Amino acid sequence: MNDKNKQSSYACCDEHQDHAGQSHTHNHGSKRMIAILITSTLLYLIALLMEGGVIGWVVVALYLIASALSGYSTFLRGMRNLLKLRFNIDTLMTIALIGAISIGEWKEATLVAILFGLNELLEGIGMEKAKRSMESLLKAAPKEATTLVNGIETIVPIASLRVLDTVIVKPGEKIPSDGLILSGNSSVNEAAITGESLPVEKTAGNHVYGGSLNNEGVLQIRIEKAYKDSSLARILHLVSEAQATRTPTELFINKFARYYTPFIIAAALFIIILPPLLFGGDWKSWLYQGLAVLIVGCPCSLILSSPIAIIAGITRNARNGILIKGGLFLEQLGKLDTIAFDKTGTLTKGEPYVEDTVVYEEPLFYEVAGAIEKSSSHPIGKAVMKEIKRLGINPKTAEDIQAVPGRGIHARYQGEKYWLGNEKSIEHLIIQEDVLLSINRLKDEGLTLVLVADQTKILGMFGIADELREESKAVIAELHRNGIRRTVMLSGDHQKTVEKIAKAIGVKDYYGNLLPEDKVAKVKELAEKGIVGMIGDGINDTPALASAQLGIAMGKGTDSAIETADIVLMQDHLGKLPSAIKIARKVNRIIRFNIAVSMGLKLLALLLTIPGWLTLWVAILSDMGATIFVTLISLTILVQKKS
């Protein structure tokens, strides 16, 4: 997955830039384009009504003026492309216009110009609709902040905020950047970041996200991240980047269209030339048929089959607090059949506590454990320290502290060497029978072991418990219902604890006693049998996240996990993962459906050339109808039922 993050950025259907050589531009919803189309349509209708009633050249002039107004930009681009022998949508339309006018089909020529202009306008509106749906996120970005310096409040631009600045946030104002509440109480709406609609009660000591809305109280907040590094800024940047990436399906469509357009031109030439030459057909009739083939062959709807759906899918998930870093990852999310979970902080709350203690040498056991874990930032280390503080013990500081990944820590305390960690950390000891019974009892209870030992014996052990997340069982069940074939738990904890948690929440397979490199090996093994997503939150999960086809990080996980992951769950729980997968699968279904409709309608229309039934009217309606249809179908992804 290392190359996944290096994928190139493309302007997603922005002015159809180089879409298989398609470079016709859109005046996206511009009033000027709409005015031109209305004027052209009125002239066209006047000409229709005047046919047979006035001098013929007046009617022809009205048709030509209407054609020129609505089709001049396409015509000019098409002529430039013809001179360069570049064959794209503009080229097809230009040849069709010239051909229709040359055989005196004024009505059809004008209709081609007007409806192609309308087609372009509608495509642009579809893309803009998908992109505009990001505005709710963009509006969440605060523009300024109120700083507090020596008791004086000053309004400053958001970009000037620095780490450790103190800001005042009044009711109804947005929190300027991620920070820590120094004083005040309030409920905060974090929907722009987490997708959660219910406000969260916050008080002194709680962390807050930039872009969140302060509901009622006055909060004094210490800024912990400059705005450009805040959660909201990161979301906006990554979603913007994600919208610009292309999926393998899009790249295939564009590559296909590069060959498809010249093929359509060649097919039209055969239809124009061969029947008259070989079978004595009427030149004018077959020229008419060939022009209709050119219009039917226009690949607008095919090119739009994917990008609008992708942008809509990324945006819909962003609204729900699911940050997807690119179209490729959205497509992969919809194909997942296996999900591997880290245990701590993912399926459990990641807030462990000491539930049981077995002590053989007191007070040395607590003194050593406290000295080693005193400066630890690991959740289990914090749980041990919380217990030691509860007992009123004030530990000294250990020396030469060294962490051993997947095992624990060894250090020196008052000149002696001690070990603290799991069972692997005490492999240098022969364990006594009574100690082994205690170890097995704690393991059978599903507790995580933290053993403390010197060079000859075990001093005691902590039995650590971690509460399951409330949503874990329901999420696993819903994932299975939604077609995730296999759920797997990968943990460095001992097998008994892993088994107990797996059975409690319904995970199908579970593996314990895994070092970080073992998790990587297991993910690679799973990837041989399916498409694997790995979900984790810690530094030790980063290698496994990078090894999976899709890495998914918890929003409050470590920076390295969030950077490595392809998807981030900003609400820091799994509750919305099943809906994200549903949306991704819907996107994939709609893209396949759009491609089938686009190609199917074109094939049906082309078959009408065999009996000579294909008219320019049928061709135009077929092309425009397909484009409008795939655009509207793609936009349905943005429709979200209110819960």
BATI-467537 format. One line per 3 residues: number of its first residue (from 1); their letters; for each residue x, y, z of C-alpha. Coordinates in steps of 0.5 Angstrom, whole numbers. Layout:
NUM) a) X:Y:Z | ...;
This chain:
1) mnd) 0:0:0 | 6:5:0 | 5:7:-7;
4) knk) -3:8:-6 | -1:15:-2 | 3:17:-8;
7) qss) -2:17:-13 | -3:23:-18 | -8:28:-17;
10) yac) -12:30:-23 | -17:35:-24 | -24:31:-23;
13) cde) -28:32:-29 | -26:40:-28 | -27:42:-35;
16) hqd) -27:35:-37 | -19:36:-37 | -16:31:-42;
19) hag) -22:26:-41 | -19:22:-46 | -18:28:-50;
22) qsh) -24:31:-48 | -23:38:-47 | -30:41:-48;
25) thn) -31:47:-43 | -37:48:-38 | -40:55:-36;
28) hgs) -42:52:-30 | -49:54:-29 | -47:61:-32;
31) krm) -52:66:-33 | -49:68:-40 | -50:60:-42;
34) iai) -57:60:-40 | -59:66:-43 | -55:64:-50;
37) lit) -59:57:-50 | -66:61:-48 | -65:65:-54;
40) stl) -63:60:-59 | -69:56:-57 | -73:62:-58;
43) lyl) -70:63:-65 | -71:55:-66 | -78:55:-65;
46) ial) -80:62:-69 | -76:58:-75 | -81:52:-74;
49) lme) -87:56:-74 | -85:60:-80 | -83:54:-84;
52) ggv) -87:54:-90 | -90:61:-89 | -85:66:-91;
55) igw) -79:66:-95 | -74:60:-94 | -68:64:-93;
58) vvv) -71:67:-87 | -72:61:-84 | -65:58:-86;
61) aly) -62:65:-83 | -66:64:-76 | -63:56:-76;
64) lia) -56:59:-77 | -56:64:-72 | -59:59:-67;
67) sal) -54:54:-69 | -48:60:-68 | -50:62:-62;
70) sgy) -51:56:-58 | -45:52:-62 | -40:57:-64;
73) stf) -35:55:-58 | -36:47:-59 | -35:49:-67;
76) lrg) -29:53:-66 | -25:48:-61 | -27:42:-66;
79) mrn) -24:46:-72 | -18:47:-68 | -18:39:-66;
82) llk) -19:37:-73 | -13:41:-76 | -9:38:-70;
85) lrf) -12:31:-72 | -15:30:-65 | -21:27:-64;
88) nid) -26:28:-58 | -33:30:-57 | -32:37:-60;
91) tlm) -29:34:-66 | -35:29:-67 | -40:35:-66;
94) tia) -37:39:-71 | -37:34:-76 | -44:33:-75;
97) lig) -46:40:-75 | -42:41:-82 | -45:35:-85;
100) ais) -52:37:-83 | -52:44:-85 | -48:41:-92;
103) ige) -54:37:-94 | -59:42:-92 | -62:39:-85;
106) wke) -62:46:-82 | -67:44:-76 | -63:38:-74;
109) atl) -56:42:-74 | -59:47:-70 | -62:42:-65;
112) vai) -55:39:-65 | -52:45:-63 | -57:47:-58;
115) lfg) -58:40:-54 | -50:39:-54 | -50:46:-51;
118) lne) -55:44:-46 | -52:38:-45 | -45:41:-43;
121) lle) -49:46:-38 | -53:40:-35 | -46:36:-34;
124) gig) -43:42:-31 | -49:43:-26 | -48:36:-24;
127) mek) -41:37:-22 | -42:43:-19 | -48:40:-15;
130) akr) -43:35:-12 | -38:40:-11 | -42:45:-7;
133) sme) -45:39:-2 | -38:41:1 | -40:48:3;
136) sll) -43:45:10 | -36:43:12 | -33:49:9;
139) kaa) -38:54:13 | -35:51:19 | -28:54:18;
142) pke) -28:60:23 | -25:66:20 | -23:70:26;
145) att) -21:69:34 | -22:73:40 | -15:72:44;
148) lvn) -14:74:51 | -7:77:53 | -6:80:60;
151) gie) -14:81:61 | -15:84:54 | -19:81:49;
154) tiv) -17:82:41 | -20:80:35 | -15:77:30;
157) pia) -15:73:24 | -15:65:25 | -9:64:21;
160) slr) -5:68:26 | -6:64:32 | 0:60:35;
163) vld) 0:54:40 | -1:56:47 | -5:62:45;
166) tvi) -11:63:50 | -18:65:46 | -25:66:49;
169) vkp) -30:63:45 | -37:66:47 | -44:62:46;
172) gek) -46:62:38 | -38:62:36 | -34:57:33;
175) ips) -28:54:37 | -22:57:32 | -17:51:33;
178) dgl) -16:45:37 | -15:46:44 | -16:45:52;
181) ils) -21:48:56 | -18:52:61 | -25:55:64;
184) gns) -32:55:63 | -37:49:62 | -42:49:55;
187) svn) -45:44:50 | -41:44:44 | -43:41:37;
190) eaa) -38:37:34 | -42:35:28 | -37:39:23;
193) itg) -32:34:25 | -35:28:28 | -41:28:24;
196) esl) -45:27:31 | -51:31:31 | -52:31:39;
199) pve) -48:36:43 | -43:34:47 | -42:37:54;
202) kta) -35:40:56 | -32:43:62 | -25:45:64;
205) gnh) -19:40:62 | -23:37:56 | -21:37:49;
208) vyg) -24:41:43 | -24:41:36 | -23:47:32;
211) gsl) -30:49:28 | -34:46:33 | -40:51:35;
214) nne) -40:53:42 | -47:53:44 | -48:57:51;
217) gvl) -43:58:56 | -36:62:55 | -30:58:54;
220) qir) -23:60:55 | -19:55:51 | -11:54:50;
223) iek) -10:53:43 | -6:46:42 | -5:46:34;
226) ayk) -5:52:29 | -11:52:25 | -7:49:19;
229) dss) -6:43:23 | -13:43:26 | -17:37:25;
232) lar) -22:41:21 | -17:44:17 | -14:37:16;
235) ilh) -21:35:14 | -22:40:9 | -15:39:6;
238) lvs) -16:32:5 | -23:32:2 | -21:37:-3;
241) eaq) -15:33:-5 | -19:26:-5 | -24:30:-10;
244) atr) -18:31:-15 | -16:24:-15 | -18:19:-20;
247) tpt) -20:11:-19 | -18:5:-23 | -25:5:-26;
250) elf) -25:13:-28 | -18:12:-31 | -20:6:-35;
253) ink) -26:9:-38 | -22:15:-40 | -17:10:-43;
256) far) -22:7:-47 | -25:13:-49 | -19:15:-53;
259) yyt) -20:9:-57 | -27:9:-57 | -28:16:-61;
262) pfi) -23:15:-67 | -27:8:-67 | -34:12:-68;
265) iaa) -31:17:-73 | -29:11:-77 | -35:7:-76;
268) alf) -39:13:-79 | -35:14:-85 | -36:7:-87;
271) iii) -43:8:-86 | -43:14:-90 | -39:11:-96;
274) lpp) -40:3:-96 | -47:3:-97 | -47:8:-103;
277) llf) -41:5:-106 | -42:-3:-106 | -50:-3:-106;
280) ggd) -52:3:-109 | -55:7:-103 | -57:14:-103;
283) wks) -51:18:-101 | -55:23:-98 | -59:18:-94;
286) wly) -53:15:-91 | -49:21:-90 | -55:23:-85;
289) qgl) -54:16:-82 | -47:17:-81 | -48:24:-78;
292) avl) -53:21:-73 | -48:15:-71 | -43:21:-70;
295) ivg) -48:24:-65 | -50:17:-62 | -42:16:-61;
298) cpc) -41:22:-56 | -38:19:-50 | -41:25:-45;
301) sli) -45:20:-41 | -39:15:-41 | -34:20:-38;
304) lss) -39:22:-33 | -41:15:-30 | -36:16:-25;
307) pia) -33:22:-23 | -40:25:-20 | -41:19:-16;
310) iia) -34:19:-13 | -35:26:-11 | -42:25:-8;
313) git) -39:19:-4 | -33:22:-1 | -37:28:1;
316) rna) -43:24:4 | -38:20:8 | -35:27:10;
319) rng) -41:29:13 | -42:23:17 | -35:24:20;
322) ili) -32:19:15 | -25:22:12 | -24:18:6;
325) kgg) -17:20:3 | -19:19:-5 | -23:16:-10;
328) lfl) -19:10:-10 | -20:8:-3 | -27:9:-3;
331) eql) -28:4:-9 | -24:-1:-5 | -28:1:1;
334) gkl) -34:-2:-3 | -30:-8:-5 | -28:-10:2;
337) dti) -30:-17:5 | -25:-18:11 | -24:-13:16;
340) afd) -18:-14:21 | -19:-10:28 | -14:-8:33;
343) ktg) -17:-9:40 | -15:-4:45 | -18:3:43;
346) tlt) -22:0:37 | -26:-5:40 | -25:-3:47;
349) kge) -25:4:50 | -18:4:51 | -18:6:58;
352) pyv) -16:0:62 | -16:0:69 | -13:-5:74;
355) edt) -19:-10:76 | -15:-15:80 | -8:-15:83;
358) vvy) -3:-21:86 | 2:-19:90 | 8:-23:93;
361) eep) 13:-18:95 | 10:-12:98 | 11:-6:98;
364) lfy) 17:-7:93 | 12:-10:88 | 9:-3:88;
367) eva) 15:1:88 | 18:-2:82 | 12:-2:78;
370) gai) 11:6:80 | 18:7:78 | 18:4:72;
373) eks) 11:7:69 | 12:14:72 | 13:17:66;
376) ssh) 9:12:61 | 4:15:56 | 2:8:55;
379) pig) -6:7:57 | -4:0:61 | 2:4:64;
382) kav) -3:10:66 | -8:5:69 | -2:2:73;
385) mke) 0:9:76 | -8:10:77 | -8:4:82;
388) ikr) -1:6:85 | -4:13:87 | -10:10:89;
391) lgi) -6:7:94 | -3:13:96 | 4:11:94;
394) npk) 9:16:92 | 14:12:87 | 21:14:86;
397) tae) 24:14:79 | 27:8:75 | 34:9:71;
400) diq) 36:6:64 | 29:5:62 | 28:1:56;
403) avp) 22:-1:52 | 22:-8:48 | 16:-8:43;
406) grg) 11:-14:44 | 14:-15:51 | 14:-10:56;
409) iha) 20:-6:59 | 26:-7:63 | 30:-2:68;
412) ryq) 34:-1:74 | 31:1:80 | 36:2:86;
415) gek) 42:-1:83 | 38:-8:81 | 35:-10:74;
418) ywl) 27:-11:74 | 22:-13:68 | 15:-11:67;
421) gne) 11:-13:62 | 7:-19:59 | 9:-27:60;
424) ksi) 14:-26:54 | 18:-21:59 | 19:-26:64;
427) ehl) 22:-32:60 | 29:-31:64 | 25:-34:70;
430) iiq) 22:-41:72 | 15:-40:74 | 13:-43:81;
433) edv) 7:-47:81 | 3:-42:85 | 5:-36:81;
436) lls) 3:-40:75 | -4:-42:78 | -5:-34:79;
439) inr) -3:-33:72 | -8:-38:69 | -14:-35:73;
442) lkd) -13:-28:71 | -12:-30:64 | -19:-34:64;
445) egl) -22:-28:67 | -20:-25:61 | -15:-20:64;
448) tlv) -9:-17:61 | -3:-19:65 | 2:-14:67;
451) lva) 8:-18:71 | 13:-15:75 | 20:-19:76;
454) dqt) 27:-18:78 | 33:-23:76 | 30:-29:80;
457) kil) 23:-29:82 | 16:-25:80 | 14:-20:85;
460) gmf) 7:-19:83 | 2:-18:78 | -4:-13:75;
463) gia) -10:-16:72 | -12:-10:67 | -19:-10:64;
466) del) -21:-5:58 | -29:-4:58 | -32:-6:51;
469) ree) -34:0:47 | -42:0:47 | -43:0:39;
472) ska) -38:-6:38 | -42:-12:38 | -48:-8:34;
475) via) -43:-6:29 | -40:-13:28 | -47:-16:27;
478) elh) -48:-11:22 | -42:-12:18 | -43:-19:17;
481) rng) -51:-17:15 | -48:-13:10 | -43:-18:7;
484) irr) -37:-17:10 | -35:-25:10 | -30:-25:15;
487) tvm) -28:-21:21 | -21:-22:25 | -18:-19:31;
490) lsg) -11:-18:32 | -8:-17:39 | -1:-17:42;
493) dhq) -5:-19:49 | -6:-26:51 | -10:-31:47;
496) ktv) -15:-32:53 | -17:-25:53 | -17:-24:46;
499) eki) -22:-30:46 | -26:-27:51 | -27:-21:48;
502) aka) -28:-24:41 | -34:-28:43 | -37:-23:47;
505) igv) -38:-18:41 | -38:-24:35 | -32:-23:31;
508) kdy) -31:-29:27 | -23:-30:28 | -18:-28:33;
511) ygn) -11:-28:34 | -7:-26:41 | 0:-25:43;
514) llp) 2:-22:36 | 8:-17:36 | 7:-11:31;
517) edk) 11:-15:25 | 6:-21:27 | 0:-17:25;
520) vak) 3:-15:19 | 4:-22:17 | -3:-24:19;
523) vke) -6:-18:15 | -1:-20:9 | -4:-27:10;
526) lae) -11:-25:10 | -10:-21:4 | -9:-27:0;
529) kgi) -16:-29:1 | -20:-23:0 | -19:-15:0;
532) vgm) -17:-13:7 | -19:-7:11 | -15:-6:18;
535) igd) -17:-2:23 | -13:1:29 | -11:7:33;
538) gin) -4:6:35 | 4:7:33 | 4:-1:34;
541) dtp) -2:-1:29 | 2:3:23 | 6:-2:20;
544) ala) -1:-7:19 | -5:-1:17 | 0:0:11;
547) saq) 0:-7:9 | -7:-8:8 | -11:-6:2;
550) lgi) -14:-1:6 | -12:2:13 | -17:5:17;
553) amg) -15:9:23 | -19:12:29 | -20:19:30;
556) kgt) -17:20:36 | -11:15:35 | -4:17:34;
559) dsa) -1:22:29 | 3:16:25 | -4:12:25;
562) iet) -8:17:22 | -3:19:17 | -1:12:15;
565) adi) -9:11:14 | -13:11:8 | -19:13:12;
568) vlm) -20:16:18 | -26:15:23 | -27:22:26;
571) qdh) -32:21:31 | -27:16:34 | -32:10:34;
574) lgk) -34:5:30 | -41:6:29 | -41:9:22;
577) lps) -37:4:19 | -42:0:16 | -46:6:13;
580) aik) -39:8:10 | -39:1:7 | -46:2:5;
583) iar) -45:8:1 | -38:6:-2 | -42:0:-5;
586) kvn) -48:4:-7 | -42:8:-11 | -39:2:-14;
589) rii) -46:0:-16 | -48:6:-19 | -42:7:-23;
592) rfn) -43:0:-26 | -50:2:-28 | -48:8:-31;
595) iav) -43:5:-35 | -48:0:-37 | -54:5:-39;
598) smg) -49:9:-43 | -46:4:-47 | -53:0:-48;
601) lkl) -57:6:-50 | -51:8:-55 | -51:0:-58;
604) lal) -59:0:-58 | -59:7:-62 | -53:4:-67;
607) llt) -57:-2:-68 | -62:2:-71 | -57:4:-77;
610) ipg) -58:-3:-80 | -65:-2:-82 | -64:5:-83;
613) wlt) -68:8:-78 | -63:12:-74 | -65:19:-74;
616) lwv) -61:25:-72 | -67:27:-67 | -66:20:-64;
619) ail) -59:20:-64 | -59:27:-60 | -64:25:-55;
622) sdm) -60:18:-54 | -54:22:-52 | -57:28:-48;
625) gat) -62:23:-44 | -56:18:-42 | -52:24:-40;
628) ifv) -58:27:-36 | -60:20:-33 | -53:18:-31;
631) tli) -52:25:-27 | -58:25:-24 | -57:18:-21;
634) slt) -50:20:-19 | -53:25:-15 | -58:21:-11;
637) ilv) -52:19:-7 | -52:25:-3 | -59:24:-1;
640) qkk) -59:22:6 | -65:20:10 | -66:24:17;
643) s) -65:19:23;
